[in-house]
Amino acid sequence: QLIDFQWKLGMAVSSDSCRSLKYPYVAVMLKVADHSGQVKNKSFEMTIPQFQNFYRQFKEIAAIIETV
Amino acid sequence: MAGELESCKPLSGLLSGLAQDAFYGHPGITEELLRSQLYPDVPIEEFRPFQAKMRGILKSIASADMDFNQLEAFLTAQTKKQGGITSDQAAVISKFWKSHKTKIRESLMNQSRWDSGLRGLSWRVDGKSQSRHSAEIHTPVAIMELEIGKSGQESEFLCLEFDEIKVNQVLKKLSEIFRDHS
């Protein structure tokens, strides 16, 4: 069960392995509860194209769930 | 044996090997392996500074994520340096970067991502139907499976359930990302 969903849009500017990274990414933090009620935080990152796909899929889900 | 080092045929192979080691994290690519495979007639004392020079050049190019203008300028400057590279070698390096730039950049991006990445996403929508014997109301549910994982580690699968309200809440939040940053 998803309890909360937070997002952060970040831009990785530089790192020790690459001075000129310049890549934007979306970091997501999910707060989920399992059947026993235990709450956990799960986080992951997406590149922008991945995020756009994620968003598109959610829109599809919304469209379908409305008609079911 | 300077002539050997100047020959360009093995240079492409050397750059590949250096990239495997420096960017793709491929284990086992030692100096000796590279020397014996690509420059077998060059003694190790001569090979060592040579490959170090090439590695340094490759790392500079990758670190600055050079575009082709920057690359030209950088390589030209290297050819003019004392103990630098020949223009033939510059051409080989240029060709190498042009064909491997995207892959190397992707590899560097992955190295800088310490959190899990999204590896896969699948979903379906179930309709819980009404049954004659229970008062269950028709509540459609979206079930989403997210596959996430850190670089080099096994995937974790998250299975999430959303009702219609939740789906729309999340959708609203997702659209906010575009609001300020498209």
gemmi code that builds the backbone of each chain (N, CA, C; Angstrom):
import gemmi

chains = {
    "A": [
        ("GLN", (0.849, -1.194, 0.000), (0.000, 0.000, 0.000), (0.878, 1.235, 0.000)),
        ("LEU", (0.626, 2.107, -0.915), (1.415, 3.327, -0.954), (0.810, 4.355, -0.014)),
        ("ILE", (1.597, 4.810, 0.916), (1.089, 5.804, 1.861), (1.425, 7.201, 1.399)),
        ("ASP", (2.655, 7.357, 0.958), (3.066, 8.681, 0.543), (4.057, 8.598, -0.598)),
        ("PHE", (4.071, 9.605, -1.390), (4.939, 9.626, -2.557), (5.562, 11.007, -2.642)),
        ("GLN", (6.875, 11.070, -2.596), (7.533, 12.370, -2.713), (8.521, 12.323, -3.859)),
        ("TRP", (8.750, 13.448, -4.462), (9.706, 13.458, -5.567), (10.660, 14.632, -5.426)),
        ("LYS", (11.783, 14.504, -6.103), (12.772, 15.565, -6.108), (13.410, 15.568, -7.490)),
        ("LEU", (13.490, 16.716, -8.089), (14.143, 16.816, -9.383), (15.542, 17.335, -9.133)),
        ("GLY", (16.527, 16.549, -9.497), (17.903, 16.948, -9.227), (18.709, 17.047, -10.497)),
        ("MET", (19.803, 17.739, -10.396), (20.716, 17.811, -11.527), (22.089, 17.410, -11.005)),
        ("ALA", (22.584, 16.297, -11.508), (23.921, 15.882, -11.099), (24.898, 16.705, -11.920)),
        ("VAL", (25.627, 17.552, -11.211), (26.494, 18.491, -11.923), (27.879, 17.894, -12.162)),
        ("SER", (28.406, 17.321, -11.119), (29.791, 16.886, -11.197), (29.996, 15.762, -10.209)),
        ("SER", (30.961, 14.904, -10.492), (31.274, 13.863, -9.507), (32.763, 13.618, -9.563)),
        ("ASP", (33.248, 12.801, -8.659), (34.695, 12.615, -8.651), (35.167, 11.856, -9.889)),
        ("SER", (34.260, 11.110, -10.521), (34.684, 10.391, -11.717), (34.418, 11.172, -12.992)),
        ("CYS", (33.561, 12.196, -12.906), (33.264, 12.971, -14.104), (32.979, 14.412, -13.726)),
        ("ARG", (33.904, 15.303, -14.123), (33.746, 16.707, -13.732), (32.517, 17.353, -14.343)),
        ("SER", (32.161, 16.877, -15.522), (31.077, 17.550, -16.220), (29.941, 16.586, -16.498)),
        ("LEU", (29.218, 16.213, -15.451), (28.155, 15.223, -15.588), (26.933, 15.789, -16.294)),
        ("LYS", (26.440, 16.875, -15.784), (25.255, 17.575, -16.288), (24.123, 16.629, -16.635)),
        ("TYR", (23.671, 15.803, -15.667), (22.472, 15.081, -16.055), (21.368, 15.240, -15.023)),
        ("PRO", (20.181, 15.579, -15.518), (19.045, 15.753, -14.612), (18.436, 14.392, -14.288)),
        ("TYR", (17.868, 14.259, -13.101), (17.236, 13.008, -12.734), (16.097, 13.287, -11.763)),
        ("VAL", (15.199, 12.345, -11.643), (14.105, 12.470, -10.683), (14.321, 11.426, -9.590)),
        ("ALA", (14.382, 11.885, -8.358), (14.520, 10.959, -7.230), (13.153, 10.832, -6.568)),
        ("VAL", (12.747, 9.610, -6.332), (11.418, 9.353, -5.763), (11.568, 8.684, -4.409)),
        ("MET", (10.752, 9.124, -3.458), (10.730, 8.485, -2.143), (9.326, 7.964, -1.891)),
        ("LEU", (9.203, 6.669, -1.748), (7.898, 6.066, -1.488), (7.817, 5.627, -0.043)),
        ("LYS", (6.671, 5.911, 0.558), (6.442, 5.381, 1.902), (5.418, 4.276, 1.703)),
        ("VAL", (5.800, 3.056, 2.011), (4.876, 1.946, 1.781), (4.614, 1.165, 3.061)),
        ("ALA", (3.402, 0.604, 3.146), (3.058, -0.232, 4.285), (2.727, -1.620, 3.767)),
        ("ASP", (3.277, -2.648, 4.402), (2.935, -3.998, 3.955), (1.715, -4.496, 4.729)),
        ("HIS", (1.333, -5.746, 4.480), (0.094, -6.281, 5.061), (0.091, -6.254, 6.577)),
        ("SER", (1.284, -6.330, 7.178), (1.332, -6.336, 8.641), (1.273, -4.921, 9.204)),
        ("GLY", (1.288, -3.945, 8.301), (1.205, -2.565, 8.770), (2.564, -1.907, 8.929)),
        ("GLN", (3.623, -2.668, 8.721), (4.958, -2.094, 8.864), (5.240, -1.105, 7.737)),
        ("VAL", (5.741, 0.053, 8.135), (5.976, 1.109, 7.152), (7.459, 1.182, 6.788)),
        ("LYS", (7.711, 1.269, 5.502), (9.118, 1.366, 5.061), (9.252, 2.492, 4.053)),
        ("ASN", (10.449, 3.041, 3.982), (10.740, 4.020, 2.933), (11.528, 3.348, 1.833)),
        ("LYS", (11.120, 3.590, 0.605), (11.892, 3.058, -0.516), (12.221, 4.223, -1.438)),
        ("SER", (13.452, 4.326, -1.840), (13.780, 5.411, -2.749), (14.497, 4.885, -3.974)),
        ("PHE", (14.329, 5.565, -5.060), (15.054, 5.218, -6.273), (15.137, 6.432, -7.185)),
        ("GLU", (15.990, 6.322, -8.184), (16.202, 7.415, -9.127), (15.756, 7.027, -10.522)),
        ("MET", (15.325, 8.010, -11.262), (14.993, 7.763, -12.673), (15.640, 8.826, -13.533)),
        ("THR", (16.072, 8.436, -14.717), (16.510, 9.442, -15.676), (15.248, 10.125, -16.197)),
        ("ILE", (15.426, 11.237, -16.882), (14.251, 11.951, -17.381), (13.417, 11.099, -18.343)),
        ("PRO", (14.027, 10.427, -19.318), (13.210, 9.570, -20.195), (12.478, 8.469, -19.415)),
        ("GLN", (13.128, 7.914, -18.397), (12.464, 6.898, -17.579), (11.269, 7.500, -16.864)),
        ("PHE", (11.491, 8.719, -16.354), (10.413, 9.372, -15.622), (9.233, 9.655, -16.548)),
        ("GLN", (9.535, 10.095, -17.760), (8.453, 10.397, -18.703), (7.644, 9.146, -19.004)),
        ("ASN", (8.335, 8.015, -19.090), (7.654, 6.743, -19.306), (6.795, 6.383, -18.097)),
        ("PHE", (7.346, 6.585, -16.916), (6.657, 6.324, -15.650), (5.363, 7.126, -15.589)),
        ("TYR", (5.460, 8.393, -15.921), (4.319, 9.306, -15.913), (3.274, 8.849, -16.921)),
        ("ARG", (3.737, 8.482, -18.110), (2.843, 8.044, -19.176), (2.091, 6.792, -18.751)),
        ("GLN", (2.780, 5.871, -18.103), (2.147, 4.635, -17.646), (1.080, 4.940, -16.592)),
        ("PHE", (1.384, 5.866, -15.702), (0.419, 6.233, -14.676), (-0.831, 6.838, -15.285)),
        ("LYS", (-0.648, 7.638, -16.330), (-1.813, 8.235, -16.991), (-2.672, 7.144, -17.609)),
        ("GLU", (-1.997, 6.145, -18.161), (-2.725, 5.022, -18.753), (-3.520, 4.285, -17.694)),
        ("ILE", (-2.875, 4.055, -16.551), (-3.555, 3.362, -15.454), (-4.791, 4.160, -15.035)),
        ("ALA", (-4.603, 5.468, -14.899), (-5.724, 6.320, -14.480), (-6.867, 6.226, -15.471)),
        ("ALA", (-6.535, 6.230, -16.751), (-7.573, 6.160, -17.778), (-8.331, 4.839, -17.691)),
        ("ILE", (-7.604, 3.757, -17.473), (-8.246, 2.440, -17.437), (-9.058, 2.253, -16.164)),
        ("ILE", (-8.485, 2.668, -15.038), (-9.151, 2.416, -13.759), (-10.477, 3.183, -13.680)),
        ("GLU", (-10.539, 4.260, -14.444), (-11.769, 5.046, -14.486), (-12.887, 4.279, -15.167)),
        ("THR", (-12.502, 3.478, -16.177), (-13.520, 2.829, -16.993), (-13.918, 1.459, -16.456)),
        ("VAL", (-13.113, 0.918, -15.547), (-13.382, -0.445, -15.067), (-14.614, -0.469, -14.170)),
    ],
    "B": [
        ("MET", (62.616, 1.797, -29.401), (61.446, 1.184, -30.053), (60.295, 2.164, -30.138)),
        ("ALA", (60.641, 3.478, -30.220), (59.575, 4.489, -30.219), (58.625, 4.277, -31.384)),
        ("GLY", (59.189, 3.767, -32.472), (58.367, 3.554, -33.669), (57.164, 2.660, -33.397)),
        ("GLU", (57.408, 1.661, -32.545), (56.312, 0.747, -32.205), (55.154, 1.489, -31.551)),
        ("LEU", (55.528, 2.382, -30.618), (54.490, 3.077, -29.867), (53.724, 4.035, -30.757)),
        ("GLU", (54.382, 4.505, -31.804), (53.705, 5.476, -32.647), (52.736, 4.825, -33.611)),
        ("SER", (52.929, 3.539, -33.838), (52.035, 2.864, -34.772), (50.610, 2.921, -34.233)),
        ("CYS", (49.674, 3.162, -35.128), (48.322, 3.436, -34.674), (47.410, 2.237, -34.569)),
        ("LYS", (47.810, 1.158, -35.187), (46.884, 0.016, -35.181), (46.523, -0.447, -33.768)),
        ("PRO", (47.528, -0.679, -32.917), (47.140, -1.144, -31.588), (46.566, -0.061, -30.678)),
        ("LEU", (46.661, 1.204, -31.069), (46.218, 2.275, -30.175), (44.723, 2.184, -29.906)),
        ("SER", (43.975, 1.866, -30.950), (42.534, 1.723, -30.801), (42.210, 0.649, -29.766)),
        ("GLY", (42.933, -0.454, -29.865), (42.756, -1.539, -28.908), (43.120, -1.114, -27.499)),
        ("LEU", (44.199, -0.329, -27.403), (44.638, 0.149, -26.090), (43.558, 1.037, -25.465)),
        ("LEU", (43.012, 1.945, -26.268), (41.979, 2.851, -25.759), (40.766, 2.056, -25.279)),
        ("SER", (40.430, 1.030, -26.045), (39.310, 0.160, -25.641), (39.583, -0.476, -24.302)),
        ("GLY", (40.787, -1.030, -24.172), (41.158, -1.684, -22.927), (41.167, -0.714, -21.763)),
        ("LEU", (41.700, 0.483, -21.990), (41.738, 1.495, -20.932), (40.323, 1.909, -20.526)),
        ("ALA", (39.453, 2.033, -21.524), (38.062, 2.399, -21.238), (37.381, 1.321, -20.412)),
        ("GLN", (37.620, 0.064, -20.781), (37.039, -1.052, -20.032), (37.429, -0.968, -18.570)),
        ("ASP", (38.679, -0.638, -18.343), (39.167, -0.577, -16.968), (38.690, 0.689, -16.259)),
        ("ALA", (38.881, 1.848, -16.907), (38.594, 3.112, -16.225), (37.112, 3.442, -16.132)),
        ("PHE", (36.316, 3.061, -17.139), (34.920, 3.500, -17.147), (33.920, 2.389, -16.905)),
        ("TYR", (34.182, 1.224, -17.484), (33.184, 0.173, -17.343), (33.454, -0.722, -16.141)),
        ("GLY", (34.578, -0.468, -15.466), (34.872, -1.240, -14.264), (35.114, -2.697, -14.543)),
        ("HIS", (35.578, -3.011, -15.732), (35.859, -4.397, -16.082), (37.115, -4.854, -15.335)),
        ("PRO", (37.026, -5.915, -14.575), (38.213, -6.299, -13.805), (39.271, -7.003, -14.646)),
        ("GLY", (40.464, -7.026, -14.154), (41.511, -7.866, -14.761), (42.252, -7.279, -15.939)),
        ("ILE", (42.024, -5.997, -16.236), (42.752, -5.425, -17.376), (44.022, -4.777, -16.861)),
        ("THR", (45.068, -5.552, -16.808), (46.310, -5.042, -16.251), (47.159, -4.434, -17.348)),
        ("GLU", (48.130, -3.677, -16.886), (49.115, -3.060, -17.774), (49.811, -4.137, -18.594)),
        ("GLU", (50.191, -5.225, -17.938), (50.919, -6.300, -18.593), (50.055, -6.972, -19.657)),
        ("LEU", (48.768, -7.135, -19.364), (47.856, -7.737, -20.328), (47.794, -6.890, -21.591)),
        ("LEU", (47.634, -5.591, -21.382), (47.533, -4.676, -22.517), (48.828, -4.692, -23.329)),
        ("ARG", (49.941, -4.651, -22.623), (51.233, -4.633, -23.311), (51.425, -5.900, -24.118)),
        ("SER", (51.214, -7.040, -23.501), (51.504, -8.298, -24.188), (50.557, -8.537, -25.364)),
        ("GLN", (49.316, -8.048, -25.237), (48.357, -8.244, -26.322), (48.584, -7.275, -27.481)),
        ("LEU", (48.905, -6.020, -27.120), (48.899, -4.987, -28.147), (50.277, -4.503, -28.565)),
        ("TYR", (51.208, -4.456, -27.619), (52.541, -3.952, -27.917), (53.592, -4.934, -27.410)),
        ("PRO", (53.570, -6.177, -27.918), (54.433, -7.214, -27.349), (55.928, -6.930, -27.462)),
        ("ASP", (56.310, -6.095, -28.454), (57.747, -5.841, -28.616), (58.245, -4.642, -27.843)),
        ("VAL", (57.345, -3.997, -27.115), (57.760, -2.812, -26.349), (58.038, -3.224, -24.902)),
        ("PRO", (59.198, -2.846, -24.387), (59.486, -3.199, -22.987), (58.568, -2.456, -22.021)),
        ("ILE", (58.343, -3.058, -20.872), (57.371, -2.518, -19.920), (57.728, -1.113, -19.448)),
        ("GLU", (59.033, -0.810, -19.332), (59.424, 0.535, -18.838), (59.022, 1.621, -19.817)),
        ("GLU", (58.942, 1.236, -21.108), (58.529, 2.224, -22.096), (57.029, 2.270, -22.213)),
        ("PHE", (56.415, 1.098, -22.059), (54.963, 1.006, -22.218), (54.217, 1.735, -21.110)),
        ("ARG", (54.755, 1.591, -19.894), (54.067, 2.153, -18.731), (53.752, 3.644, -18.870)),
        ("PRO", (54.759, 4.501, -19.137), (54.412, 5.928, -19.263), (53.511, 6.213, -20.461)),
        ("PHE", (53.670, 5.408, -21.504), (52.850, 5.603, -22.700), (51.376, 5.367, -22.404)),
        ("GLN", (51.099, 4.240, -21.734), (49.685, 3.954, -21.475), (49.133, 4.928, -20.436)),
        ("ALA", (50.017, 5.388, -19.536), (49.570, 6.366, -18.537), (49.174, 7.662, -19.224)),
        ("LYS", (49.944, 8.036, -20.235), (49.640, 9.254, -20.991), (48.297, 9.120, -21.695)),
        ("MET", (48.092, 7.972, -22.341), (46.841, 7.759, -23.070), (45.654, 7.714, -22.116)),
        ("ARG", (45.860, 7.078, -20.972), (44.789, 6.973, -19.977), (44.415, 8.363, -19.487)),
        ("GLY", (45.459, 9.190, -19.236), (45.221, 10.552, -18.757), (44.434, 11.371, -19.757)),
        ("ILE", (44.804, 11.215, -21.045), (44.100, 11.954, -22.099), (42.643, 11.509, -22.156)),
        ("LEU", (42.420, 10.208, -22.134), (41.060, 9.674, -22.200), (40.220, 10.146, -21.019)),
        ("LYS", (40.825, 10.126, -19.836), (40.087, 10.552, -18.643), (39.733, 12.032, -18.707)),
        ("SER", (40.660, 12.851, -19.216), (40.377, 14.287, -19.341), (39.211, 14.514, -20.278)),
        ("ILE", (39.239, 13.811, -21.393), (38.174, 13.981, -22.382), (36.833, 13.563, -21.787)),
        ("ALA", (36.818, 12.427, -21.109), (35.561, 11.921, -20.542), (35.072, 12.788, -19.398)),
        ("SER", (36.007, 13.223, -18.563), (35.624, 14.019, -17.405), (34.994, 15.335, -17.804)),
        ("ALA", (35.503, 15.935, -18.875), (34.940, 17.203, -19.316), (33.792, 16.984, -20.291)),
        ("ASP", (33.506, 15.728, -20.606), (32.460, 15.401, -21.570), (32.587, 16.291, -22.807)),
        ("MET", (33.770, 16.247, -23.408), (34.071, 17.184, -24.484), (33.199, 16.999, -25.712)),
        ("ASP", (32.764, 18.130, -26.253), (32.116, 18.050, -27.563), (33.210, 18.077, -28.625)),
        ("PHE", (32.826, 18.025, -29.873), (33.831, 17.811, -30.903), (34.773, 18.999, -31.098)),
        ("ASN", (34.254, 20.204, -30.843), (35.130, 21.381, -30.923), (36.183, 21.357, -29.825)),
        ("GLN", (35.696, 21.071, -28.612), (36.617, 21.010, -27.472), (37.652, 19.916, -27.686)),
        ("LEU", (37.182, 18.782, -28.246), (38.060, 17.645, -28.486), (39.178, 18.018, -29.451)),
        ("GLU", (38.795, 18.670, -30.543), (39.764, 19.134, -31.550), (40.835, 19.993, -30.908)),
        ("ALA", (40.367, 20.999, -30.162), (41.283, 21.948, -29.539), (42.209, 21.230, -28.559)),
        ("PHE", (41.616, 20.351, -27.760), (42.387, 19.626, -26.754), (43.453, 18.751, -27.409)),
        ("LEU", (43.063, 17.992, -28.424), (44.003, 17.068, -29.066), (45.093, 17.823, -29.822)),
        ("THR", (44.720, 18.937, -30.444), (45.722, 19.747, -31.132), (46.771, 20.229, -30.141)),
        ("ALA", (46.315, 20.694, -28.995), (47.237, 21.155, -27.964), (48.163, 20.015, -27.523)),
        ("GLN", (47.615, 18.803, -27.450), (48.418, 17.647, -27.050), (49.497, 17.336, -28.070)),
        ("THR", (49.194, 17.573, -29.356), (50.200, 17.268, -30.380), (51.339, 18.276, -30.326)),
        ("LYS", (51.051, 19.462, -29.833), (52.087, 20.494, -29.794), (52.953, 20.402, -28.534)),
        ("LYS", (52.504, 19.601, -27.581), (53.251, 19.509, -26.313), (54.534, 18.720, -26.472)),
        ("GLN", (55.485, 19.010, -25.611), (56.702, 18.200, -25.500), (56.294, 16.847, -24.930)),
        ("GLY", (56.649, 15.763, -25.598), (56.260, 14.438, -25.096), (54.783, 14.180, -25.223)),
        ("GLY", (54.165, 14.886, -26.174), (52.722, 14.719, -26.368), (52.422, 13.595, -27.325)),
        ("ILE", (51.423, 13.796, -28.165), (51.024, 12.728, -29.084), (51.244, 13.156, -30.534)),
        ("THR", (51.263, 12.207, -31.434), (51.392, 12.528, -32.848), (50.002, 12.849, -33.402)),
        ("SER", (49.966, 13.456, -34.571), (48.652, 13.804, -35.129), (47.905, 12.544, -35.571)),
        ("ASP", (48.651, 11.491, -35.923), (47.977, 10.222, -36.238), (47.291, 9.657, -34.995)),
        ("GLN", (48.020, 9.724, -33.874), (47.453, 9.235, -32.617), (46.231, 10.074, -32.240)),
        ("ALA", (46.329, 11.381, -32.469), (45.194, 12.270, -32.168), (43.973, 11.833, -32.967)),
        ("ALA", (44.196, 11.453, -34.222), (43.075, 11.027, -35.073), (42.427, 9.763, -34.528)),
        ("VAL", (43.257, 8.837, -34.058), (42.714, 7.582, -33.502), (41.897, 7.871, -32.244)),
        ("ILE", (42.439, 8.746, -31.396), (41.740, 9.089, -30.151), (40.408, 9.763, -30.464)),
        ("SER", (40.447, 10.663, -31.431), (39.240, 11.379, -31.822), (38.164, 10.409, -32.285)),
        ("LYS", (38.563, 9.478, -33.151), (37.618, 8.488, -33.673), (37.037, 7.646, -32.527)),
        ("PHE", (37.917, 7.274, -31.607), (37.486, 6.448, -30.476), (36.443, 7.166, -29.634)),
        ("TRP", (36.729, 8.442, -29.314), (35.783, 9.192, -28.464), (34.437, 9.349, -29.168)),
        ("LYS", (34.482, 9.654, -30.462), (33.241, 9.839, -31.201), (32.382, 8.594, -31.164)),
        ("SER", (33.003, 7.421, -31.259), (32.135, 6.236, -31.254), (31.785, 5.740, -29.853)),
        ("HIS", (32.542, 6.111, -28.841), (32.274, 5.567, -27.503), (31.727, 6.564, -26.511)),
        ("LYS", (31.635, 7.825, -26.936), (31.244, 8.906, -26.032), (29.968, 8.580, -25.242)),
        ("THR", (28.939, 8.179, -25.959), (27.648, 7.944, -25.306), (27.727, 6.827, -24.285)),
        ("LYS", (28.363, 5.753, -24.669), (28.462, 4.611, -23.757), (29.266, 4.958, -22.514)),
        ("ILE", (30.360, 5.683, -22.717), (31.213, 6.031, -21.578), (30.466, 6.975, -20.641)),
        ("ARG", (29.750, 7.913, -21.245), (28.998, 8.868, -20.431), (27.938, 8.147, -19.589)),
        ("GLU", (27.271, 7.216, -20.218), (26.252, 6.445, -19.503), (26.863, 5.691, -18.337)),
        ("SER", (28.033, 5.131, -18.585), (28.721, 4.377, -17.553), (29.100, 5.281, -16.387)),
        ("LEU", (29.557, 6.486, -16.697), (29.924, 7.440, -15.652), (28.699, 7.887, -14.870)),
        ("MET", (27.586, 8.053, -15.570), (26.350, 8.443, -14.902), (25.941, 7.352, -13.921)),
        ("ASN", (26.034, 6.102, -14.356), (25.683, 4.995, -13.471), (26.586, 4.926, -12.260)),
        ("GLN", (27.859, 5.218, -12.463), (28.803, 5.207, -11.342), (28.441, 6.263, -10.313)),
        ("SER", (27.846, 7.364, -10.766), (27.510, 8.448, -9.844), (26.144, 8.274, -9.218)),
        ("ARG", (25.436, 7.232, -9.613), (24.121, 7.013, -9.023), (24.275, 6.010, -7.906)),
        ("TRP", (24.113, 6.463, -6.686), (24.318, 5.570, -5.556), (23.023, 5.001, -5.015)),
        ("ASP", (21.929, 5.622, -5.399), (20.639, 5.115, -4.974), (20.222, 4.057, -5.991)),
        ("SER", (19.151, 3.375, -5.725), (18.670, 2.380, -6.685), (18.144, 3.076, -7.916)),
        ("GLY", (18.240, 2.396, -9.036), (17.623, 2.910, -10.253), (16.392, 2.087, -10.553)),
        ("LEU", (15.526, 2.626, -11.383), (14.330, 1.887, -11.770), (14.693, 0.977, -12.930)),
        ("ARG", (14.550, -0.322, -12.720), (14.940, -1.259, -13.777), (13.759, -1.730, -14.585)),
        ("GLY", (12.601, -1.788, -13.956), (11.449, -2.290, -14.698), (10.161, -1.877, -14.037)),
        ("LEU", (9.128, -1.878, -14.827), (7.824, -1.445, -14.332), (6.756, -2.233, -15.058)),
        ("SER", (5.884, -2.898, -14.319), (4.737, -3.515, -14.989), (3.508, -3.326, -14.112)),
        ("TRP", (2.357, -3.386, -14.727), (1.143, -3.133, -13.955), (-0.064, -3.806, -14.580)),
        ("ARG", (-1.104, -3.948, -13.778), (-2.393, -4.353, -14.328), (-3.479, -3.734, -13.457)),
        ("VAL", (-4.670, -3.684, -14.016), (-5.799, -3.162, -13.257), (-6.782, -4.299, -13.022)),
        ("ASP", (-7.108, -4.551, -11.772), (-8.087, -5.583, -11.414), (-9.382, -4.937, -11.003)),
        ("GLY", (-10.480, -5.564, -11.420), (-11.750, -5.086, -10.889), (-12.243, -6.089, -9.888)),
        ("LYS", (-12.421, -5.682, -8.647), (-12.985, -6.608, -7.656), (-14.482, -6.611, -7.884)),
        ("SER", (-14.984, -7.736, -8.234), (-16.411, -7.706, -8.588), (-17.290, -8.064, -7.397)),
        ("GLN", (-18.491, -7.690, -7.557), (-19.459, -7.912, -6.481), (-19.821, -9.372, -6.438)),
        ("SER", (-19.979, -9.868, -5.259), (-20.361, -11.267, -5.146), (-21.742, -11.347, -4.527)),
        ("ARG", (-22.438, -12.412, -4.857), (-23.809, -12.566, -4.373), (-23.873, -12.630, -2.854)),
        ("HIS", (-22.813, -13.198, -2.289), (-22.883, -13.476, -0.853), (-22.185, -12.437, 0.012)),
        ("SER", (-21.514, -11.509, -0.606), (-20.873, -10.504, 0.243), (-21.268, -9.119, -0.230)),
        ("ALA", (-21.043, -8.166, 0.617), (-21.452, -6.802, 0.302), (-20.319, -6.022, -0.362)),
        ("GLU", (-19.360, -6.782, -0.886), (-18.199, -6.118, -1.497), (-18.615, -5.211, -2.640)),
        ("ILE", (-18.152, -4.017, -2.575), (-18.474, -3.068, -3.635), (-17.420, -3.168, -4.732)),
        ("HIS", (-17.835, -2.840, -5.904), (-16.937, -2.892, -7.062), (-15.833, -1.855, -6.920)),
        ("THR", (-14.628, -2.309, -6.541), (-13.523, -1.354, -6.390), (-12.347, -1.778, -7.256)),
        ("PRO", (-12.166, -1.093, -8.342), (-11.007, -1.434, -9.178), (-9.711, -1.090, -8.462)),
        ("VAL", (-8.723, -1.900, -8.734), (-7.429, -1.729, -8.059), (-6.321, -1.840, -9.098)),
        ("ALA", (-5.368, -0.941, -9.028), (-4.214, -1.036, -9.918), (-3.091, -1.692, -9.144)),
        ("ILE", (-2.485, -2.688, -9.764), (-1.366, -3.365, -9.109), (-0.127, -3.094, -9.936)),
        ("MET", (0.864, -2.509, -9.284), (2.063, -2.133, -10.006), (3.273, -2.828, -9.402)),
        ("GLU", (4.108, -3.361, -10.268), (5.339, -3.982, -9.770), (6.528, -3.159, -10.245)),
        ("LEU", (7.286, -2.633, -9.291), (8.468, -1.852, -9.631), (9.706, -2.697, -9.382)),
        ("GLU", (10.581, -2.731, -10.367), (11.837, -3.435, -10.152), (12.916, -2.383, -9.954)),
        ("ILE", (13.500, -2.350, -8.763), (14.552, -1.360, -8.524), (15.819, -2.069, -8.069)),
        ("GLY", (16.939, -1.438, -8.332), (18.178, -2.079, -7.921), (19.361, -1.140, -7.999)),
        ("LYS", (20.323, -1.386, -7.123), (21.547, -0.595, -7.138), (22.510, -1.241, -8.123)),
        ("SER", (23.381, -0.409, -8.628), (24.393, -0.836, -9.578), (25.107, -2.101, -9.101)),
        ("GLY", (25.073, -3.146, -9.921), (25.790, -4.362, -9.572), (25.101, -5.238, -8.542)),
        ("GLN", (23.953, -4.824, -8.062), (23.249, -5.655, -7.072), (21.979, -6.236, -7.663)),
        ("GLU", (21.455, -7.236, -6.978), (20.220, -7.858, -7.460), (19.032, -6.935, -7.293)),
        ("SER", (18.036, -7.145, -8.125), (16.850, -6.298, -8.085), (15.991, -6.572, -6.873)),
        ("GLU", (15.297, -5.509, -6.458), (14.275, -5.666, -5.428), (12.943, -5.402, -6.118)),
        ("PHE", (11.953, -6.197, -5.811), (10.645, -5.998, -6.433), (9.659, -5.431, -5.422)),
        ("LEU", (9.069, -4.309, -5.796), (8.072, -3.676, -4.939), (6.718, -3.864, -5.586)),
        ("CYS", (5.802, -4.422, -4.820), (4.471, -4.605, -5.377), (3.517, -3.640, -4.681)),
        ("LEU", (2.955, -2.735, -5.471), (2.102, -1.705, -4.870), (0.676, -1.812, -5.363)),
        ("GLU", (-0.262, -1.538, -4.469), (-1.678, -1.517, -4.844), (-2.210, -0.090, -4.743)),
        ("PHE", (-2.955, 0.304, -5.731), (-3.549, 1.642, -5.689), (-5.027, 1.554, -6.026)),
        ("ASP", (-5.863, 2.285, -5.298), (-7.237, 2.434, -5.775), (-7.283, 3.687, -6.652)),
        ("GLU", (-8.456, 3.957, -7.185), (-8.574, 5.054, -8.142), (-8.124, 6.390, -7.535)),
        ("ILE", (-8.494, 6.590, -6.291), (-8.162, 7.858, -5.633), (-6.653, 8.023, -5.536)),
        ("LYS", (-6.012, 6.952, -5.097), (-4.545, 6.973, -4.945), (-3.869, 7.249, -6.278)),
        ("VAL", (-4.345, 6.583, -7.329), (-3.749, 6.761, -8.655), (-3.802, 8.234, -9.042)),
        ("ASN", (-4.940, 8.843, -8.823), (-5.077, 10.243, -9.197), (-4.238, 11.165, -8.326)),
        ("GLN", (-4.083, 10.793, -7.074), (-3.217, 11.591, -6.184), (-1.782, 11.582, -6.696)),
        ("VAL", (-1.314, 10.369, -7.021), (0.065, 10.243, -7.501), (0.227, 10.968, -8.822)),
        ("LEU", (-0.753, 10.811, -9.689), (-0.700, 11.456, -11.000), (-0.581, 12.966, -10.853)),
        ("LYS", (-1.347, 13.502, -9.901), (-1.305, 14.941, -9.657), (0.102, 15.347, -9.240)),
        ("LYS", (0.697, 14.572, -8.352), (2.050, 14.882, -7.889), (3.047, 14.802, -9.035)),
        ("LEU", (2.885, 13.784, -9.880), (3.814, 13.620, -10.992), (3.712, 14.789, -11.959)),
        ("SER", (2.496, 15.277, -12.169), (2.342, 16.365, -13.133), (2.963, 17.650, -12.601)),
        ("GLU", (3.107, 17.733, -11.267), (3.729, 18.924, -10.682), (5.189, 19.056, -11.095)),
        ("ILE", (5.809, 17.942, -11.374), (7.217, 17.987, -11.760), (7.371, 18.753, -13.067)),
        ("PHE", (6.402, 18.552, -13.971), (6.483, 19.236, -15.256), (6.106, 20.691, -15.142)),
        ("ARG", (5.300, 20.986, -14.162), (4.749, 22.330, -14.019), (5.836, 23.396, -14.040)),
        ("ASP", (6.899, 23.154, -13.249), (7.920, 24.193, -13.141), (9.124, 23.941, -14.024)),
        ("HIS", (9.243, 22.726, -14.550), (10.528, 22.382, -15.130), (10.490, 21.867, -16.546)),
        ("SER", (9.388, 22.011, -17.252), (9.403, 21.529, -18.628), (10.183, 22.519, -19.478)),
    ],
}
model = gemmi.Model(1)
for chain_id, residues in chains.items():
    chain = gemmi.Chain(chain_id)
    for i, (resn, *xyz) in enumerate(residues, 1):
        res = gemmi.Residue()
        res.name, res.seqid = resn, gemmi.SeqId(i, " ")
        for name, pos in zip(("N", "CA", "C"), xyz):
            atom = gemmi.Atom()
            atom.name, atom.element = name, gemmi.Element(name[0])
            atom.pos, atom.b_iso = gemmi.Position(*pos), 0.0
            res.add_atom(atom)
        chain.add_residue(res)
    model.add_chain(chain)
structure = gemmi.Structure()
structure.add_model(model)
structure.setup_entities()
